[in-house]
């Protein structure tokens, strides 16, 4: 009987539990597999810590945010014997293959392990939607909905107080959440990592808008956005995959916009609110379809591959294709949002 190890790595994301449930249920019911869940991403795969995943353990988790397995940003390739420990765990637990649910970092580890002979299937996860080879990752739609709801609320208070409100959303390399929530929420400016902004131009735009009679504005900014010529703010700490801890550009923008335009300005950083809570119906469906197809990929021995959404179909792609470069914001999407600026 095939035995699968399942893990969730990197930042958590609404829909992780839906994937776990789908892999386990279809693994057991359709393919006759058994499943073991490693806790806290690659940390559990190294230590062997985890628990049996059964119908009972996965009952009622479809709408639950977070991950019942826990997660971490552990990089086994940063540890002397990380990959050997994983190989040891798989052997001692009689695990034939892994289903790794994660973003570029978790799947990057999966790809390297696959190169070393470990049987792995990837499932694409990130609220940032910046993973290549799939049209959407699960979690993105939920994050956009949360950000849009927040922008709607900020609109009414911005209007009442005649203020500029800067809303910071997640998005390290790519401005997908900013562009989608900004467009859905009717933002007056959207600043994304792909397009370094000129603060003079942003302020000139706001000034033109206010001169034409509007008394408030909403500016949506990705945490990874930066002005032409460098960052407004930055932190030194990096995680095990070398990523700087982001967050806070809205603080700098609040001060810059207020001092340059004279308009009273406030900022809100949505942060991890965007990753919490129940997934939208869209994400529950996408996560479930990914999970079912990941179990199917295991059944067919399609290792070194990732399930992906192409149009309306769930397909398989090489992990290498997904990891070649981040999927940046489509300029055409930004162009449509830009029509409504200022
Ligand atoms: O998962 C990606 C992401 O949401 C980025 O947008 C953000 O920079 C990062 O996670 C924050 O992660 P952490 O939970 O480590 O603060």
py3Dmol code that shows the C-alpha trace and the ligand (Angstrom):
import py3Dmol

protein = """\
ATOM      1  CA  UNK A   1       0.000   0.000   0.000  1.00  0.00           C
ATOM      2  CA  UNK A   2       1.379   3.439  -0.960  1.00  0.00           C
ATOM      3  CA  UNK A   3       2.007   5.665   2.024  1.00  0.00           C
ATOM      4  CA  UNK A   4       2.114   9.443   1.523  1.00  0.00           C
ATOM      5  CA  UNK A   5       3.740  12.039   3.756  1.00  0.00           C
ATOM      6  CA  UNK A   6       2.020  15.425   3.647  1.00  0.00           C
ATOM      7  CA  UNK A   7       3.453  18.757   4.806  1.00  0.00           C
ATOM      8  CA  UNK A   8       2.573  22.436   4.634  1.00  0.00           C
ATOM      9  CA  UNK A   9       5.483  24.906   4.521  1.00  0.00           C
ATOM     10  CA  UNK A  10       6.080  28.665   4.415  1.00  0.00           C
ATOM     11  CA  UNK A  11       3.475  31.274   5.294  1.00  0.00           C
ATOM     12  CA  UNK A  12       0.064  29.826   6.060  1.00  0.00           C
ATOM     13  CA  UNK A  13      -2.775  30.447   3.670  1.00  0.00           C
ATOM     14  CA  UNK A  14      -6.560  29.944   3.630  1.00  0.00           C
ATOM     15  CA  UNK A  15      -7.261  26.625   1.906  1.00  0.00           C
ATOM     16  CA  UNK A  16      -4.370  24.567   3.299  1.00  0.00           C
ATOM     17  CA  UNK A  17      -6.732  22.386   5.297  1.00  0.00           C
ATOM     18  CA  UNK A  18      -8.954  21.911   2.260  1.00  0.00           C
ATOM     19  CA  UNK A  19      -5.949  20.554   0.334  1.00  0.00           C
ATOM     20  CA  UNK A  20      -4.938  18.250   3.205  1.00  0.00           C
ATOM     21  CA  UNK A  21      -8.504  16.920   3.452  1.00  0.00           C
ATOM     22  CA  UNK A  22      -8.708  16.333  -0.304  1.00  0.00           C
ATOM     23  CA  UNK A  23      -5.353  14.521  -0.541  1.00  0.00           C
ATOM     24  CA  UNK A  24      -6.223  12.325   2.438  1.00  0.00           C
ATOM     25  CA  UNK A  25      -9.821  11.537   1.472  1.00  0.00           C
ATOM     26  CA  UNK A  26      -9.134  10.848  -2.185  1.00  0.00           C
ATOM     27  CA  UNK A  27      -5.865   9.125  -1.279  1.00  0.00           C
ATOM     28  CA  UNK A  28      -7.658   6.698   1.050  1.00  0.00           C
ATOM     29  CA  UNK A  29     -11.004   6.315  -0.750  1.00  0.00           C
ATOM     30  CA  UNK A  30      -9.989   6.420  -4.407  1.00  0.00           C
ATOM     31  CA  UNK A  31      -6.420   5.106  -4.398  1.00  0.00           C
ATOM     32  CA  UNK A  32      -6.151   2.984  -1.260  1.00  0.00           C
ATOM     33  CA  UNK A  33      -3.218   4.998   0.172  1.00  0.00           C
ATOM     34  CA  UNK A  34      -2.461   5.735   3.791  1.00  0.00           C
ATOM     35  CA  UNK A  35      -1.268   9.204   4.836  1.00  0.00           C
ATOM     36  CA  UNK A  36       0.969  10.667   7.511  1.00  0.00           C
ATOM     37  CA  UNK A  37       1.132  14.401   8.231  1.00  0.00           C
ATOM     38  CA  UNK A  38       4.453  15.977   9.178  1.00  0.00           C
ATOM     39  CA  UNK A  39       4.138  18.938  11.521  1.00  0.00           C
ATOM     40  CA  UNK A  40       5.616  22.362  10.818  1.00  0.00           C
ATOM     41  CA  UNK A  41       6.755  21.934   7.235  1.00  0.00           C
ATOM     42  CA  UNK A  42      10.244  20.616   6.514  1.00  0.00           C
ATOM     43  CA  UNK A  43      11.023  20.694  10.254  1.00  0.00           C
ATOM     44  CA  UNK A  44       8.651  17.742  10.768  1.00  0.00           C
ATOM     45  CA  UNK A  45       9.976  15.919   7.737  1.00  0.00           C
ATOM     46  CA  UNK A  46      13.444  16.114   9.319  1.00  0.00           C
ATOM     47  CA  UNK A  47      12.413  15.166  12.859  1.00  0.00           C
ATOM     48  CA  UNK A  48       9.720  12.684  11.872  1.00  0.00           C
ATOM     49  CA  UNK A  49       7.221  14.434  14.137  1.00  0.00           C
ATOM     50  CA  UNK A  50       3.654  14.145  12.938  1.00  0.00           C
ATOM     51  CA  UNK A  51       0.497  12.098  13.060  1.00  0.00           C
ATOM     52  CA  UNK A  52      -1.593   9.692  11.024  1.00  0.00           C
ATOM     53  CA  UNK A  53      -4.011  11.461   8.697  1.00  0.00           C
ATOM     54  CA  UNK A  54      -7.340   9.686   8.550  1.00  0.00           C
ATOM     55  CA  UNK A  55     -10.970  10.435   7.772  1.00  0.00           C
ATOM     56  CA  UNK A  56     -11.476  11.334  11.434  1.00  0.00           C
ATOM     57  CA  UNK A  57      -8.449  13.652  11.609  1.00  0.00           C
ATOM     58  CA  UNK A  58      -9.558  15.529   8.507  1.00  0.00           C
ATOM     59  CA  UNK A  59     -13.275  15.775   9.319  1.00  0.00           C
ATOM     60  CA  UNK A  60     -14.650  19.294   9.567  1.00  0.00           C
ATOM     61  CA  UNK A  61     -11.480  21.069   8.402  1.00  0.00           C
ATOM     62  CA  UNK A  62     -12.635  22.190   4.935  1.00  0.00           C
ATOM     63  CA  UNK A  63     -13.665  25.720   6.013  1.00  0.00           C
ATOM     64  CA  UNK A  64     -10.952  26.154   8.654  1.00  0.00           C
ATOM     65  CA  UNK A  65      -8.167  28.677   8.078  1.00  0.00           C
ATOM     66  CA  UNK A  66      -4.533  27.913   8.896  1.00  0.00           C
ATOM     67  CA  UNK A  67      -3.200  24.383   8.732  1.00  0.00           C
ATOM     68  CA  UNK A  68      -3.833  21.492  11.112  1.00  0.00           C
ATOM     69  CA  UNK A  69      -0.254  20.415  10.409  1.00  0.00           C
ATOM     70  CA  UNK A  70       1.342  23.682  11.463  1.00  0.00           C
ATOM     71  CA  UNK A  71       3.966  25.361   9.292  1.00  0.00           C
ATOM     72  CA  UNK A  72       7.427  26.910   9.432  1.00  0.00           C
ATOM     73  CA  UNK A  73       9.976  28.509   7.174  1.00  0.00           C
ATOM     74  CA  UNK A  74      12.559  25.781   7.886  1.00  0.00           C
ATOM     75  CA  UNK A  75      15.065  25.175   5.103  1.00  0.00           C
ATOM     76  CA  UNK A  76      16.597  21.679   5.341  1.00  0.00           C
ATOM     77  CA  UNK A  77      19.346  22.725   2.929  1.00  0.00           C
ATOM     78  CA  UNK A  78      20.503  25.290   5.487  1.00  0.00           C
ATOM     79  CA  UNK A  79      21.220  22.439   7.946  1.00  0.00           C
ATOM     80  CA  UNK A  80      24.242  20.169   7.707  1.00  0.00           C
ATOM     81  CA  UNK A  81      22.330  16.922   7.451  1.00  0.00           C
ATOM     82  CA  UNK A  82      18.826  18.162   6.541  1.00  0.00           C
ATOM     83  CA  UNK A  83      18.266  16.106   3.379  1.00  0.00           C
ATOM     84  CA  UNK A  84      19.762  12.981   4.994  1.00  0.00           C
ATOM     85  CA  UNK A  85      17.437  13.362   7.960  1.00  0.00           C
ATOM     86  CA  UNK A  86      14.452  13.618   5.635  1.00  0.00           C
ATOM     87  CA  UNK A  87      15.576  10.465   3.805  1.00  0.00           C
ATOM     88  CA  UNK A  88      15.938   8.752   7.188  1.00  0.00           C
ATOM     89  CA  UNK A  89      12.436   9.790   8.263  1.00  0.00           C
ATOM     90  CA  UNK A  90      10.864   8.563   5.045  1.00  0.00           C
ATOM     91  CA  UNK A  91      12.552   5.221   5.484  1.00  0.00           C
ATOM     92  CA  UNK A  92      11.740   4.776   9.168  1.00  0.00           C
ATOM     93  CA  UNK A  93       8.086   5.763   8.633  1.00  0.00           C
ATOM     94  CA  UNK A  94       7.811   3.651   5.458  1.00  0.00           C
ATOM     95  CA  UNK A  95       6.732   6.689   3.471  1.00  0.00           C
ATOM     96  CA  UNK A  96       6.927   6.246  -0.285  1.00  0.00           C
ATOM     97  CA  UNK A  97       6.401   9.830  -1.382  1.00  0.00           C
ATOM     98  CA  UNK A  98       5.698  13.361  -0.217  1.00  0.00           C
ATOM     99  CA  UNK A  99       2.989  15.854  -1.086  1.00  0.00           C
ATOM    100  CA  UNK A 100       4.515  19.269  -0.337  1.00  0.00           C
ATOM    101  CA  UNK A 101       2.039  22.137  -0.143  1.00  0.00           C
ATOM    102  CA  UNK A 102       3.810  25.461  -0.352  1.00  0.00           C
ATOM    103  CA  UNK A 103       5.138  28.426  -2.274  1.00  0.00           C
ATOM    104  CA  UNK A 104       8.462  29.085  -3.958  1.00  0.00           C
ATOM    105  CA  UNK A 105      10.576  28.182  -0.904  1.00  0.00           C
ATOM    106  CA  UNK A 106       8.810  24.948   0.110  1.00  0.00           C
ATOM    107  CA  UNK A 107       8.545  23.830  -3.495  1.00  0.00           C
ATOM    108  CA  UNK A 108      12.181  24.851  -4.108  1.00  0.00           C
ATOM    109  CA  UNK A 109      13.177  22.362  -1.386  1.00  0.00           C
ATOM    110  CA  UNK A 110      10.821  19.784  -2.947  1.00  0.00           C
ATOM    111  CA  UNK A 111      12.502  20.259  -6.300  1.00  0.00           C
ATOM    112  CA  UNK A 112      15.998  19.808  -4.842  1.00  0.00           C
ATOM    113  CA  UNK A 113      14.901  16.692  -2.960  1.00  0.00           C
ATOM    114  CA  UNK A 114      13.330  15.381  -6.135  1.00  0.00           C
ATOM    115  CA  UNK A 115      16.729  15.837  -7.813  1.00  0.00           C
ATOM    116  CA  UNK A 116      18.151  13.651  -5.049  1.00  0.00           C
ATOM    117  CA  UNK A 117      15.683  10.872  -5.754  1.00  0.00           C
ATOM    118  CA  UNK A 118      12.853  11.666  -3.307  1.00  0.00           C
ATOM    119  CA  UNK A 119       9.389  11.135  -4.809  1.00  0.00           C
ATOM    120  CA  UNK A 120       7.546  14.463  -4.410  1.00  0.00           C
ATOM    121  CA  UNK A 121       4.406  16.075  -5.772  1.00  0.00           C
ATOM    122  CA  UNK A 122       3.927  19.838  -5.243  1.00  0.00           C
ATOM    123  CA  UNK A 123       0.758  21.846  -4.594  1.00  0.00           C
ATOM    124  CA  UNK A 124       1.021  25.614  -5.249  1.00  0.00           C
ATOM    125  CA  UNK A 125       0.134  27.813  -2.283  1.00  0.00           C
ATOM    126  CA  UNK A 126       0.587  31.514  -1.645  1.00  0.00           C
ATOM    127  CA  UNK A 127      -1.735  34.407  -1.065  1.00  0.00           C
ATOM    128  CA  UNK A 128       0.688  36.472  -3.183  1.00  0.00           C
ATOM    129  CA  UNK A 129      -0.236  34.517  -6.374  1.00  0.00           C
ATOM    130  CA  UNK A 130       3.346  34.931  -7.598  1.00  0.00           C
ATOM    131  CA  UNK A 131       4.074  31.304  -8.431  1.00  0.00           C
ATOM    132  CA  UNK A 132       4.634  30.668 -12.139  1.00  0.00           C
ATOM    133  CA  UNK A 133       3.038  27.894 -14.201  1.00  0.00           C
ATOM    134  CA  UNK A 134      -0.355  28.191 -12.496  1.00  0.00           C
ATOM    135  CA  UNK A 135      -2.966  30.831 -13.279  1.00  0.00           C
ATOM    136  CA  UNK A 136      -3.856  31.117  -9.592  1.00  0.00           C
ATOM    137  CA  UNK A 137      -2.619  29.748  -6.292  1.00  0.00           C
ATOM    138  CA  UNK A 138      -5.215  28.965  -3.654  1.00  0.00           C
ATOM    139  CA  UNK A 139      -5.442  31.573  -0.887  1.00  0.00           C
ATOM    140  CA  UNK A 140      -5.062  34.517  -3.254  1.00  0.00           C
ATOM    141  CA  UNK A 141      -8.780  34.945  -3.824  1.00  0.00           C
ATOM    142  CA  UNK A 142      -9.456  34.949  -0.070  1.00  0.00           C
ATOM    143  CA  UNK A 143      -6.722  37.526   0.578  1.00  0.00           C
ATOM    144  CA  UNK A 144      -8.150  39.757  -2.160  1.00  0.00           C
ATOM    145  CA  UNK A 145     -11.628  39.490  -0.640  1.00  0.00           C
ATOM    146  CA  UNK A 146     -10.327  40.393   2.829  1.00  0.00           C
ATOM    147  CA  UNK A 147      -8.375  43.368   1.435  1.00  0.00           C
ATOM    148  CA  UNK A 148     -11.364  44.517  -0.630  1.00  0.00           C
ATOM    149  CA  UNK A 149     -13.659  44.391   2.395  1.00  0.00           C
ATOM    150  CA  UNK A 150     -11.099  46.481   4.304  1.00  0.00           C
ATOM    151  CA  UNK A 151     -10.808  49.014   1.476  1.00  0.00           C
ATOM    152  CA  UNK A 152     -14.605  49.362   1.371  1.00  0.00           C
ATOM    153  CA  UNK A 153     -14.602  50.146   5.087  1.00  0.00           C
ATOM    154  CA  UNK A 154     -11.682  52.542   4.795  1.00  0.00           C
ATOM    155  CA  UNK A 155     -13.490  54.353   1.981  1.00  0.00           C
ATOM    156  CA  UNK A 156     -16.344  55.470   4.220  1.00  0.00           C
ATOM    157  CA  UNK A 157     -14.074  56.769   6.970  1.00  0.00           C
ATOM    158  CA  UNK A 158     -11.719  58.446   4.447  1.00  0.00           C
ATOM    159  CA  UNK A 159     -14.719  60.195   2.919  1.00  0.00           C
ATOM    160  CA  UNK A 160     -16.144  61.331   6.256  1.00  0.00           C
ATOM    161  CA  UNK A 161     -12.842  62.797   7.440  1.00  0.00           C
ATOM    162  CA  UNK A 162     -11.667  64.096   4.022  1.00  0.00           C
ATOM    163  CA  UNK A 163      -8.449  62.154   4.357  1.00  0.00           C
ATOM    164  CA  UNK A 164      -6.021  60.220   2.250  1.00  0.00           C
ATOM    165  CA  UNK A 165      -5.827  56.633   3.495  1.00  0.00           C
ATOM    166  CA  UNK A 166      -2.887  54.435   2.528  1.00  0.00           C
ATOM    167  CA  UNK A 167      -3.701  50.698   2.725  1.00  0.00           C
ATOM    168  CA  UNK A 168      -0.746  48.313   2.767  1.00  0.00           C
ATOM    169  CA  UNK A 169      -1.383  44.783   1.536  1.00  0.00           C
ATOM    170  CA  UNK A 170       0.906  41.765   1.194  1.00  0.00           C
ATOM    171  CA  UNK A 171       2.881  41.066  -1.957  1.00  0.00           C
ATOM    172  CA  UNK A 172       6.610  40.573  -1.709  1.00  0.00           C
ATOM    173  CA  UNK A 173       7.673  40.369  -5.364  1.00  0.00           C
ATOM    174  CA  UNK A 174       4.365  40.891  -7.088  1.00  0.00           C
ATOM    175  CA  UNK A 175       1.453  43.296  -6.850  1.00  0.00           C
ATOM    176  CA  UNK A 176      -1.391  40.856  -7.535  1.00  0.00           C
ATOM    177  CA  UNK A 177      -3.212  41.442  -4.233  1.00  0.00           C
ATOM    178  CA  UNK A 178      -2.790  45.223  -4.510  1.00  0.00           C
ATOM    179  CA  UNK A 179      -3.997  45.349  -8.118  1.00  0.00           C
ATOM    180  CA  UNK A 180      -6.984  43.056  -7.609  1.00  0.00           C
ATOM    181  CA  UNK A 181      -8.159  44.498  -4.277  1.00  0.00           C
ATOM    182  CA  UNK A 182      -7.387  48.025  -5.458  1.00  0.00           C
ATOM    183  CA  UNK A 183      -9.422  47.526  -8.602  1.00  0.00           C
ATOM    184  CA  UNK A 184     -12.262  45.836  -6.705  1.00  0.00           C
ATOM    185  CA  UNK A 185     -12.216  48.562  -4.056  1.00  0.00           C
ATOM    186  CA  UNK A 186     -11.933  51.526  -6.449  1.00  0.00           C
ATOM    187  CA  UNK A 187      -8.483  52.729  -5.343  1.00  0.00           C
ATOM    188  CA  UNK A 188      -7.210  56.095  -6.552  1.00  0.00           C
ATOM    189  CA  UNK A 189      -3.611  54.889  -6.759  1.00  0.00           C
ATOM    190  CA  UNK A 190      -2.040  51.422  -6.590  1.00  0.00           C
ATOM    191  CA  UNK A 191       1.689  51.015  -5.940  1.00  0.00           C
ATOM    192  CA  UNK A 192       3.213  47.634  -6.767  1.00  0.00           C
ATOM    193  CA  UNK A 193       6.709  46.091  -6.670  1.00  0.00           C
ATOM    194  CA  UNK A 194       6.837  45.753 -10.461  1.00  0.00           C
ATOM    195  CA  UNK A 195       6.578  49.526 -10.991  1.00  0.00           C
ATOM    196  CA  UNK A 196       8.838  51.666  -8.797  1.00  0.00           C
ATOM    197  CA  UNK A 197       6.833  54.771  -7.975  1.00  0.00           C
ATOM    198  CA  UNK A 198       7.739  58.439  -8.101  1.00  0.00           C
ATOM    199  CA  UNK A 199       6.410  60.009  -4.896  1.00  0.00           C
ATOM    200  CA  UNK A 200       6.115  63.429  -6.599  1.00  0.00           C
ATOM    201  CA  UNK A 201       3.941  61.893  -9.268  1.00  0.00           C
ATOM    202  CA  UNK A 202       1.756  60.080  -6.698  1.00  0.00           C
ATOM    203  CA  UNK A 203       1.246  63.345  -4.795  1.00  0.00           C
ATOM    204  CA  UNK A 204       0.608  65.341  -7.984  1.00  0.00           C
ATOM    205  CA  UNK A 205      -2.096  62.843  -8.905  1.00  0.00           C
ATOM    206  CA  UNK A 206      -3.749  63.153  -5.495  1.00  0.00           C
ATOM    207  CA  UNK A 207      -3.546  66.947  -5.689  1.00  0.00           C
ATOM    208  CA  UNK A 208      -5.226  66.949  -9.115  1.00  0.00           C
ATOM    209  CA  UNK A 209      -7.978  64.694  -7.783  1.00  0.00           C
ATOM    210  CA  UNK A 210      -8.614  66.883  -4.753  1.00  0.00           C
ATOM    211  CA  UNK A 211      -8.433  70.068  -6.879  1.00  0.00           C
ATOM    212  CA  UNK A 212     -11.244  68.652  -9.018  1.00  0.00           C
ATOM    213  CA  UNK A 213     -13.533  68.515  -5.994  1.00  0.00           C
ATOM    214  CA  UNK A 214     -12.841  65.141  -4.360  1.00  0.00           C
ATOM    215  CA  UNK A 215     -11.982  65.405  -0.688  1.00  0.00           C
ATOM    216  CA  UNK A 216     -10.554  61.968   0.001  1.00  0.00           C
ATOM    217  CA  UNK A 217      -8.365  59.338  -1.646  1.00  0.00           C
ATOM    218  CA  UNK A 218      -7.447  55.692  -1.203  1.00  0.00           C
ATOM    219  CA  UNK A 219      -3.907  54.565  -2.010  1.00  0.00           C
ATOM    220  CA  UNK A 220      -3.246  50.799  -2.032  1.00  0.00           C
ATOM    221  CA  UNK A 221       0.391  49.760  -1.721  1.00  0.00           C
ATOM    222  CA  UNK A 222       2.054  46.337  -1.816  1.00  0.00           C
ATOM    223  CA  UNK A 223       4.475  45.702   1.035  1.00  0.00           C
ATOM    224  CA  UNK A 224       7.191  45.087  -1.591  1.00  0.00           C
ATOM    225  CA  UNK A 225       6.625  48.341  -3.526  1.00  0.00           C
ATOM    226  CA  UNK A 226       9.510  50.821  -3.566  1.00  0.00           C
ATOM    227  CA  UNK A 227      10.147  54.290  -4.933  1.00  0.00           C
ATOM    228  CA  UNK A 228      12.356  54.857  -7.950  1.00  0.00           C
ATOM    229  CA  UNK A 229      15.929  54.691  -6.716  1.00  0.00           C
ATOM    230  CA  UNK A 230      15.423  52.559  -3.598  1.00  0.00           C
ATOM    231  CA  UNK A 231      13.367  51.644  -0.578  1.00  0.00           C
ATOM    232  CA  UNK A 232      11.604  54.123   1.722  1.00  0.00           C
ATOM    233  CA  UNK A 233      11.969  51.749   4.637  1.00  0.00           C
ATOM    234  CA  UNK A 234      13.707  48.441   5.203  1.00  0.00           C
ATOM    235  CA  UNK A 235      14.600  45.890   7.804  1.00  0.00           C
ATOM    236  CA  UNK A 236      17.736  43.871   8.248  1.00  0.00           C
ATOM    237  CA  UNK A 237      16.342  40.492   9.409  1.00  0.00           C
ATOM    238  CA  UNK A 238      16.007  37.705   6.865  1.00  0.00           C
ATOM    239  CA  UNK A 239      14.393  34.273   7.141  1.00  0.00           C
ATOM    240  CA  UNK A 240      15.949  30.835   6.411  1.00  0.00           C
ATOM    241  CA  UNK A 241      15.358  31.414   2.704  1.00  0.00           C
ATOM    242  CA  UNK A 242      17.057  34.821   2.747  1.00  0.00           C
ATOM    243  CA  UNK A 243      13.899  36.964   2.444  1.00  0.00           C
ATOM    244  CA  UNK A 244      13.837  40.298   4.251  1.00  0.00           C
ATOM    245  CA  UNK A 245      10.935  40.849   6.604  1.00  0.00           C
ATOM    246  CA  UNK A 246       8.703  43.355   4.835  1.00  0.00           C
ATOM    247  CA  UNK A 247       5.924  45.599   6.075  1.00  0.00           C
ATOM    248  CA  UNK A 248       5.820  49.258   6.891  1.00  0.00           C
ATOM    249  CA  UNK A 249       6.082  51.128   3.604  1.00  0.00           C
ATOM    250  CA  UNK A 250       2.668  52.627   4.378  1.00  0.00           C
ATOM    251  CA  UNK A 251       4.149  54.356   7.436  1.00  0.00           C
ATOM    252  CA  UNK A 252       6.680  56.184   5.277  1.00  0.00           C
ATOM    253  CA  UNK A 253       4.062  56.970   2.628  1.00  0.00           C
ATOM    254  CA  UNK A 254       1.692  58.434   5.210  1.00  0.00           C
ATOM    255  CA  UNK A 255       4.314  60.980   6.245  1.00  0.00           C
ATOM    256  CA  UNK A 256       5.475  61.757   2.704  1.00  0.00           C
ATOM    257  CA  UNK A 257       1.964  62.257   1.328  1.00  0.00           C
ATOM    258  CA  UNK A 258       0.807  64.403   4.224  1.00  0.00           C
ATOM    259  CA  UNK A 259       3.867  66.658   4.183  1.00  0.00           C
ATOM    260  CA  UNK A 260       3.948  67.058   0.392  1.00  0.00           C
ATOM    261  CA  UNK A 261       0.199  67.558  -0.238  1.00  0.00           C
ATOM    262  CA  UNK A 262      -0.970  69.056   3.036  1.00  0.00           C
ATOM    263  CA  UNK A 263      -3.867  66.533   3.122  1.00  0.00           C
ATOM    264  CA  UNK A 264      -4.462  64.761   6.378  1.00  0.00           C
ATOM    265  CA  UNK A 265      -3.298  61.182   5.817  1.00  0.00           C
ATOM    266  CA  UNK A 266      -3.656  57.908   7.696  1.00  0.00           C
ATOM    267  CA  UNK A 267      -2.338  54.465   6.993  1.00  0.00           C
ATOM    268  CA  UNK A 268      -3.520  50.920   7.692  1.00  0.00           C
ATOM    269  CA  UNK A 269      -1.353  47.799   7.369  1.00  0.00           C
ATOM    270  CA  UNK A 270      -3.557  44.751   6.797  1.00  0.00           C
ATOM    271  CA  UNK A 271      -0.693  42.298   7.405  1.00  0.00           C
ATOM    272  CA  UNK A 272      -1.537  38.769   8.504  1.00  0.00           C
ATOM    273  CA  UNK A 273      -5.278  39.461   8.617  1.00  0.00           C
ATOM    274  CA  UNK A 274      -5.046  38.654   4.897  1.00  0.00           C
ATOM    275  CA  UNK A 275      -3.810  35.148   5.646  1.00  0.00           C
ATOM    276  CA  UNK A 276      -6.253  34.310   8.425  1.00  0.00           C
ATOM    277  CA  UNK A 277      -9.699  32.795   8.632  1.00  0.00           C
ATOM    278  CA  UNK A 278     -11.937  30.799   6.392  1.00  0.00           C
ATOM    279  CA  UNK A 279     -11.197  30.450   2.661  1.00  0.00           C
ATOM    280  CA  UNK A 280     -13.684  31.767   0.117  1.00  0.00           C
ATOM    281  CA  UNK A 281     -15.778  29.235  -1.799  1.00  0.00           C
ATOM    282  CA  UNK A 282     -13.503  29.771  -4.806  1.00  0.00           C
ATOM    283  CA  UNK A 283     -10.411  28.854  -2.778  1.00  0.00           C
ATOM    284  CA  UNK A 284     -12.119  25.863  -1.162  1.00  0.00           C
ATOM    285  CA  UNK A 285     -12.931  24.520  -4.610  1.00  0.00           C
ATOM    286  CA  UNK A 286      -9.464  25.250  -6.044  1.00  0.00           C
ATOM    287  CA  UNK A 287      -7.720  23.731  -3.005  1.00  0.00           C
ATOM    288  CA  UNK A 288      -9.954  20.646  -3.160  1.00  0.00           C
ATOM    289  CA  UNK A 289      -9.317  20.166  -6.883  1.00  0.00           C
ATOM    290  CA  UNK A 290      -5.559  20.571  -6.319  1.00  0.00           C
ATOM    291  CA  UNK A 291      -5.629  18.002  -3.502  1.00  0.00           C
ATOM    292  CA  UNK A 292      -7.591  15.424  -5.501  1.00  0.00           C
ATOM    293  CA  UNK A 293      -5.240  15.850  -8.473  1.00  0.00           C
ATOM    294  CA  UNK A 294      -2.140  15.652  -6.249  1.00  0.00           C
ATOM    295  CA  UNK A 295      -3.313  12.255  -4.953  1.00  0.00           C
ATOM    296  CA  UNK A 296      -3.965  11.219  -8.543  1.00  0.00           C
ATOM    297  CA  UNK A 297      -0.419  12.328  -9.500  1.00  0.00           C
ATOM    298  CA  UNK A 298       0.963  10.141  -6.688  1.00  0.00           C
ATOM    299  CA  UNK A 299      -1.096   7.215  -7.994  1.00  0.00           C
ATOM    300  CA  UNK A 300       0.368   7.680 -11.462  1.00  0.00           C
ATOM    301  CA  UNK A 301       3.942   8.204 -10.206  1.00  0.00           C
ATOM    302  CA  UNK A 302       4.116  11.755 -11.611  1.00  0.00           C
ATOM    303  CA  UNK A 303       6.883  12.875  -9.261  1.00  0.00           C
ATOM    304  CA  UNK A 304       8.912  16.076  -9.530  1.00  0.00           C
ATOM    305  CA  UNK A 305       5.693  17.709 -10.712  1.00  0.00           C
ATOM    306  CA  UNK A 306       3.222  20.240  -9.368  1.00  0.00           C
ATOM    307  CA  UNK A 307      -0.508  20.472  -9.911  1.00  0.00           C
ATOM    308  CA  UNK A 308      -1.530  23.749 -11.520  1.00  0.00           C
ATOM    309  CA  UNK A 309      -4.560  25.666 -12.756  1.00  0.00           C
ATOM    310  CA  UNK A 310      -4.554  26.493 -16.475  1.00  0.00           C
ATOM    311  CA  UNK A 311      -7.750  28.195 -17.530  1.00  0.00           C
ATOM    312  CA  UNK A 312     -10.370  26.011 -15.881  1.00  0.00           C
ATOM    313  CA  UNK A 313      -8.334  22.781 -15.960  1.00  0.00           C
ATOM    314  CA  UNK A 314      -6.081  21.287 -13.314  1.00  0.00           C
ATOM    315  CA  UNK A 315      -2.915  20.089 -15.050  1.00  0.00           C
ATOM    316  CA  UNK A 316       0.572  18.911 -14.038  1.00  0.00           C
ATOM    317  CA  UNK A 317       3.724  20.907 -14.667  1.00  0.00           C
ATOM    318  CA  UNK A 318       7.375  20.292 -13.833  1.00  0.00           C
ATOM    319  CA  UNK A 319       8.359  21.836 -10.487  1.00  0.00           C
ATOM    320  CA  UNK A 320      11.254  23.469 -12.345  1.00  0.00           C
ATOM    321  CA  UNK A 321       8.814  25.351 -14.582  1.00  0.00           C
ATOM    322  CA  UNK A 322       6.956  26.735 -11.586  1.00  0.00           C
ATOM    323  CA  UNK A 323      10.143  27.872  -9.882  1.00  0.00           C
ATOM    324  CA  UNK A 324      12.036  29.447 -12.776  1.00  0.00           C
ATOM    325  CA  UNK A 325      10.960  33.009 -11.893  1.00  0.00           C
ATOM    326  CA  UNK A 326       8.172  34.635  -9.884  1.00  0.00           C
ATOM    327  CA  UNK A 327       4.972  35.362 -11.783  1.00  0.00           C
ATOM    328  CA  UNK A 328       4.794  39.126 -11.837  1.00  0.00           C
ATOM    329  CA  UNK A 329       1.640  41.186 -12.140  1.00  0.00           C
ATOM    330  CA  UNK A 330       0.143  41.196 -15.622  1.00  0.00           C
ATOM    331  CA  UNK A 331       0.635  44.761 -16.964  1.00  0.00           C
ATOM    332  CA  UNK A 332      -2.758  44.520 -18.621  1.00  0.00           C
ATOM    333  CA  UNK A 333      -4.432  44.016 -15.226  1.00  0.00           C
ATOM    334  CA  UNK A 334      -2.577  47.043 -13.875  1.00  0.00           C
ATOM    335  CA  UNK A 335      -3.563  49.034 -16.986  1.00  0.00           C
ATOM    336  CA  UNK A 336      -7.253  48.390 -16.316  1.00  0.00           C
ATOM    337  CA  UNK A 337      -6.913  49.486 -12.668  1.00  0.00           C
ATOM    338  CA  UNK A 338      -4.971  52.619 -13.729  1.00  0.00           C
ATOM    339  CA  UNK A 339      -7.884  53.922 -15.804  1.00  0.00           C
ATOM    340  CA  UNK A 340      -9.596  54.799 -12.515  1.00  0.00           C
ATOM    341  CA  UNK A 341      -6.683  56.535 -10.770  1.00  0.00           C
ATOM    342  CA  UNK A 342      -6.771  60.184  -9.754  1.00  0.00           C
TER     343      UNK A 342
END
"""
ligand_1 = """\
16
LIG
O 3.475 34.055 2.028
C 3.964 35.234 1.437
C 3.805 36.357 2.376
O 2.440 36.483 2.575
C 4.435 37.645 1.893
O 3.591 38.487 1.206
C 4.897 38.265 3.182
O 5.998 39.103 2.981
C 5.251 37.094 4.012
O 4.396 36.072 3.610
C 5.165 37.350 5.496
O 5.411 36.176 6.163
P 5.609 35.954 7.717
O 4.445 35.132 8.137
O 6.881 35.190 7.840
O 5.636 37.285 8.369
"""
view = py3Dmol.view(width=600, height=400)
view.addModel(protein, "pdb")
view.setStyle({"model": 0}, {"cartoon": {"style": "trace"}})
view.addModel(ligand_1, "xyz")
view.setStyle({"model": 1}, {"stick": {}})
view.zoomTo()
view.show()
